[in-house]
């Protein structure tokens, strides 16, 4: 009983001290809304240039495109667990939108690594060097 009372008193004191440490919010004055209303509206956004649009798309969708592309590439390999990725990056083009480009090394059916091969993927399908014609896709989407 004595311990419970001491513990309860300690909790109440800590709560009181904690409430005094939090800064009190001051009421807003009536002049604040009128000052905000007096500010000029922001200028309308100008259309983005091609380079700015490319950078914006790569920033927004790059990471998720890379992850989805790695999944798509793994799904098309004989040994998905052996996949080693290198030089993977996202790229944006008007024709292909956001794609992931890079190199992948994986094991073949004999268990040996085949060497790094280029790939291009939009996250749903993958074009891999050696079994697909990756040269045209690479030139159009990755360069």
C-alpha angles and dihedrals in degrees: 000000000000092000092050092052092049092048092049091049091050092051092049092049092048091049091050093048090047092052091053092052094057110088114244115240113239119227113256116248123238090244093065097075092048091051090053091048091051092060115101116248114257115266115261114266115259118228114271122250118239092259092049092048091050092051092047094050092047090050095047100041105018101095096045091045091053092050092047091046092052089052091050092048092048090050091057096050127094091230107027094179092060095059115130116188126205135178094006116171139156121244132186125212130167091237100047102021111211116355135165120234128187148106130284132193120195142158122270126218090279091057098250126122113252099208129255113310127187120250138186120198138170091199095263101062135012135217110206127190114249099034102038132040096260097164096081094042091046092050093047100041110023108037 
